[in-house]
Amino acid sequence: MKATLITGASSGIGEAFARRLAAEKHDLVLVARSEDKLRGLRDELMAEHKITAHFIAIDLTAFEADKQLFEETEKHGIEVNWLINNAGFGSMGDFAKLDLDRELQMIDLNVSCLVSLTHRYLQKMRERRSGNIINVSSAAGFQPIPFFATYAATKAFVTSFSEAIAEENRPFGIQVMALCPGSTKTNFFKASNIDRALQVKGQQTPEEVVETALNGVTRGRTKIVSGWANYLGAVMGAIAPNALTTRFIAKALRSKYQGKE
């Protein structure tokens, strides 16, 4: 069975991908921690769109969870021809005061797990000489962001990594793309224990982000930024010196996270 595997599929952008691709008759493997949410989404999509869908409830931050996920799909003969690495979370605050274990857990999920799943499923795609990988990055990855330091750095890695392996795998008929949304109407801030210190205007919906992503796949893009405001911000971030942008952002946030220190 050929299928699209989506991590972080129980809500937000991952759920929007699932709904959109189910409507386009993709069979699905839905991956997240919440078994109840996954089961409900699976049942709904199968009934509405007459597709086949499986769910795997797993905490991808757990030791060797990526290996367990891969082995589970192999055991059931699922041929993952689309891989959407969407699972991730963030943190915000004075880095020296943040919980170290949580920061390392974020790196494990946003970076290590993404790299591992990409590597594992890429081997099978190479054998078939076809496949699509969408790695969900962020517009936050285009410049260093004080008080958002670890998250922005993980997304800078995801974008760079995705663009590099996109070119490596072009001769094998495999498309890899970094999707870079900005602030989106999801539970990201709540799940990441962020109190919305940055009030962002013009948030996109997850459905708009998915539309951008699929347009990027159609056009053969290796990186795509969702939303014009985010695109302009990315361009400006690339042009302006990091020393200037980091000082500007830090000035706006320092009083909140460091007080008068």
C-alpha positions in Angstrom: 0.0 0.0 0.0 1.4 3.4 -1.0 0.7 6.1 1.6 1.5 9.6 2.8 3.0 9.6 6.3 2.4 12.8 8.3 3.9 13.5 11.7 2.2 15.8 14.1 -1.0 14.9 12.3 -3.5 15.4 15.1 -3.8 19.1 14.9 -2.7 22.3 13.1 -0.8 22.1 9.9 -0.4 18.3 10.1 -4.2 17.9 10.4 -4.7 20.3 7.5 -2.3 18.3 5.4 -4.2 15.1 6.3 -7.6 16.6 5.3 -6.4 18.1 2.1 -4.5 15.0 0.9 -7.3 12.7 1.9 -9.6 14.8 -0.3 -7.0 14.2 -3.1 -7.3 10.5 -2.5 -4.0 9.9 -0.7 -4.0 6.9 1.6 -2.5 8.1 4.9 -0.4 7.1 7.9 -1.2 9.6 10.7 1.4 10.0 13.5 1.2 11.9 16.7 1.0 11.3 20.5 -2.8 11.5 20.9 -4.4 8.1 20.1 -7.9 9.5 20.6 -7.4 12.4 18.2 -5.8 10.2 15.6 -8.5 7.5 15.8 -11.2 10.1 15.3 -9.4 11.8 12.4 -8.7 8.5 10.7 -12.3 7.3 11.0 -13.6 10.6 9.7 -11.3 10.8 6.7 -11.9 7.1 5.7 -15.7 7.6 5.9 -15.7 10.9 4.0 -13.1 10.3 1.3 -13.2 6.5 0.9 -9.4 6.2 1.5 -7.4 3.8 3.6 -5.8 5.4 6.7 -3.8 4.1 9.6 -2.6 5.8 12.7 0.4 5.3 14.9 0.3 6.9 18.3 3.9 7.5 19.4 5.9 10.1 21.2 8.6 10.9 18.7 10.8 12.4 21.4 11.2 9.0 23.0 14.4 6.9 22.5 14.4 5.2 19.1 10.8 6.3 18.4 11.8 7.1 14.8 13.1 3.6 14.4 10.0 2.1 15.9 7.8 4.1 13.5 9.8 3.0 10.5 9.7 -0.6 11.5 6.0 -0.4 12.1 5.3 0.8 8.5 7.7 -1.8 7.1 6.0 -4.6 9.1 2.6 -3.7 7.6 3.9 -3.3 4.0 3.3 0.4 3.8 5.2 2.1 1.0 5.7 5.7 2.1 5.9 7.7 -1.1 5.2 11.1 0.6 6.8 11.9 3.9 5.7 15.1 5.7 7.9 15.9 8.7 5.6 18.3 10.6 6.0 17.4 14.3 7.8 20.0 16.3 7.5 22.5 19.1 9.2 25.7 20.3 10.2 27.6 23.4 10.6 31.3 24.2 12.5 33.1 26.9 16.0 33.9 28.2 17.9 30.8 27.1 20.0 30.7 30.3 16.8 30.4 32.3 15.0 27.9 30.2 14.7 24.2 31.1 17.7 22.5 29.5 16.0 19.1 29.2 13.1 20.8 27.3 15.5 22.6 25.0 17.4 19.3 24.2 14.1 17.5 23.7 13.1 20.2 21.2 16.4 19.6 19.3 15.7 15.9 19.3 12.2 16.3 17.8 12.8 19.3 15.4 16.1 18.1 14.1 17.3 14.6 15.1 13.9 12.8 14.5 13.4 14.7 11.3 16.8 13.8 10.0 16.4 10.1 11.0 12.9 9.7 9.4 14.1 11.4 6.3 17.1 9.1 6.1 15.1 5.9 6.7 12.4 6.6 4.2 14.7 8.1 1.6 16.5 4.8 1.2 13.2 3.2 0.0 12.4 6.2 -2.2 15.8 5.8 -3.8 15.1 2.2 -4.6 11.8 3.2 -6.3 13.4 6.4 -7.8 10.4 8.4 -6.7 9.1 10.2 -3.7 8.2 13.5 -2.0 9.5 14.8 1.3 8.1 18.0 2.9 10.0 19.2 5.9 8.1 21.8 7.8 10.5 24.5 8.8 9.7 28.1 9.7 10.2 31.7 8.6 11.8 32.0 12.1 14.8 30.1 10.6 15.9 32.9 8.4 17.7 34.9 11.1 18.9 34.4 14.7 16.1 35.4 17.1 17.0 36.4 20.7 14.7 34.8 23.3 13.6 32.3 20.6 17.1 31.1 20.1 16.9 27.3 20.1 13.7 27.1 18.1 14.9 29.5 15.4 18.2 27.6 15.2 16.5 24.2 14.7 14.4 25.6 11.9 17.5 27.2 10.2 19.0 23.7 10.3 15.8 22.2 8.8 15.8 24.6 5.9 19.5 24.2 5.1 19.4 20.5 5.4 16.3 20.2 3.2 17.7 22.4 0.4 20.9 20.4 0.4 19.5 17.0 0.2 16.9 18.2 -2.4 19.8 18.7 -4.8 21.4 15.4 -3.8 18.3 13.5 -4.6 17.1 15.3 -7.8 18.7 12.6 -10.1 16.7 9.9 -8.3 13.3 11.5 -9.0 12.8 12.5 -5.4 11.5 16.0 -4.5 12.5 17.5 -1.1 11.1 20.8 0.0 11.4 23.0 3.1 8.1 24.6 3.9 8.6 27.9 5.9 5.3 29.2 7.4 5.2 32.2 9.7 2.8 32.5 12.6 -0.1 30.2 12.0 -3.5 29.8 13.7 -2.6 26.5 15.5 -2.0 25.4 19.1 1.7 25.9 18.6 2.1 28.6 21.2 0.0 26.7 23.8 1.8 23.4 23.1 5.2 25.1 23.4 4.3 26.9 26.6 4.7 30.3 24.9 2.6 33.1 26.2 2.4 34.9 22.8 4.9 37.6 23.7 5.0 38.4 20.0 1.6 39.6 18.8 1.6 38.7 15.1 -0.9 40.3 12.8 -2.2 38.6 9.7 -1.8 35.0 10.9 -2.4 32.4 8.2 -4.7 29.4 8.6 -3.2 25.9 8.4 -5.2 25.4 5.2 -3.5 28.4 3.6 -0.1 27.0 4.6 -0.9 23.6 3.1 -2.1 25.3 -0.1 1.2 27.0 -0.4 3.1 23.8 0.2 1.2 21.9 -2.5 1.7 24.7 -5.0 5.4 24.5 -4.2 5.4 20.8 -4.8 3.7 21.3 -8.2 6.3 23.9 -9.1 9.2 21.8 -8.1 10.4 24.2 -5.3 13.0 23.2 -2.8 12.0 26.0 -0.4 8.8 27.9 -0.1 7.7 30.6 2.3 4.0 30.8 3.1 2.5 34.3 3.1 3.7 37.5 1.5 4.5 39.2 4.8 6.6 36.2 5.8 8.3 36.2 2.5 9.2 39.9 2.7 10.4 39.4 6.3 12.6 36.5 5.1 14.1 38.7 2.4 14.7 41.5 4.8 16.2 39.1 7.3 18.6 37.8 4.7 19.7 41.3 3.7 20.0 43.0 7.1 23.1 42.1 9.1 22.4 39.6 11.9 23.9 42.0 14.5 21.3 44.6 13.5 18.3 42.3 13.5 19.2 40.5 16.7 19.7 43.8 18.6 16.4 45.1 17.3 14.5 42.0 18.3 16.3 41.8 21.7 15.4 45.4 22.5 11.7 44.6 21.9 11.8 41.5 24.2 14.5 42.1 26.8 12.2 43.9 29.3 9.8 41.0 29.3 12.3 38.2 29.7 15.2 39.9 31.6 13.5 42.8 33.4 16.1 45.3 34.5 19.0 42.8 34.6 
